[in-house]
Amino acid sequence: MTGDDIDVAANLADVHAAIADAARDAGRKGDDVTLIAVSKTHDAAHILPVLQAGHRVFGENRVQEAETKWPDLKQQFADIELHLIGPLQTNKAKNAVALFDVIQTVDREKLVHVLAKEMTKQDRHPACFVQVNTGEEAQKAGVLPDDTDGLVAVAREAGLNVVGLMCIPPFDEEPSMHFALLRTIAERNGLDRLSMGMSGDFPVAVTFGATHVRVGTAIFGHRAPPPSA
Ligand SMILES: *Cc1c(COP(=O)(O)O)cnc(C)c1O
């Protein structure tokens, strides 16, 4: 289903309930898990009902697309927390620092240094997650597991407020081992936030310790396919 026949407020409630169930099963509290509503490809009209339902934490994967809708929405709803969850090019770092409250896709030294410079310049300091390519997939963003400790150290040294790690497991693999690996790397780096789990696997991620789940389809319905090239 796409479009106007979707009851996003009901979907939101269902996702919250599923998070609470998974948390309880794991001896955790649902409140310890932050639900990031991933609104990429959806316009302000589709996001509005989720805001009106009281939700304030959102994720977008493209800086440019986010700039078309969130400055206005942030004016209407003061306490929005916007997460960047897509790959960040250094030439977009300035705009990303200006708009986003959390940047989840820090994955290389060059980006660390460009972000650090921008944050100082703008005196704006979004919290950062380091994205880890747990599946070591060639086409995927993220630092390799073996290089993560080094990048976390570089980012801290540069003054970034590193709060956690983020991963996107390979689509065709059972995600548990990836969630477990992310948690292990976070623990040895003294990081307590884990951004992992999407519509298809967020309850599993919660049992493995996710503090942030990124859920799009289960709230907004299926995204329209990108315009054909
Ligand atoms: C799109 C996206 C999501 C949400 O995916 P769904 O399967 O629609 O829940 C989560 N994380 C990232 C990084 C994404 O790009």
PDBQT file of the ligand as one rigid body, heavy atoms in Angstrom, charges set to zero:
ROOT
HETATM    1  C1  LIG A 301      15.270   3.592   4.487  1.00  0.00    +0.000 C 
HETATM    2  C2  LIG A 301      16.131   3.271   5.659  1.00  0.00    +0.000 A 
HETATM    3  C3  LIG A 301      15.579   2.677   6.826  1.00  0.00    +0.000 A 
HETATM    4  C4  LIG A 301      14.117   2.298   6.947  1.00  0.00    +0.000 C 
HETATM    5  O1  LIG A 301      13.872   1.160   6.205  1.00  0.00    +0.000 OA
HETATM    6  P1  LIG A 301      12.439   0.419   6.275  1.00  0.00    +0.000 P 
HETATM    7  O2  LIG A 301      12.734  -0.953   5.825  1.00  0.00    +0.000 OA
HETATM    8  O3  LIG A 301      11.541   1.157   5.364  1.00  0.00    +0.000 OA
HETATM    9  O4  LIG A 301      11.990   0.465   7.693  1.00  0.00    +0.000 OA
HETATM   10  C5  LIG A 301      16.429   2.443   7.890  1.00  0.00    +0.000 A 
HETATM   11  N1  LIG A 301      17.746   2.750   7.840  1.00  0.00    +0.000 NA
HETATM   12  C6  LIG A 301      18.302   3.319   6.753  1.00  0.00    +0.000 A 
HETATM   13  C7  LIG A 301      19.752   3.631   6.773  1.00  0.00    +0.000 C 
HETATM   14  C8  LIG A 301      17.520   3.593   5.633  1.00  0.00    +0.000 A 
HETATM   15  O5  LIG A 301      18.094   4.149   4.553  1.00  0.00    +0.000 OA
ENDROOT
TORSDOF 0
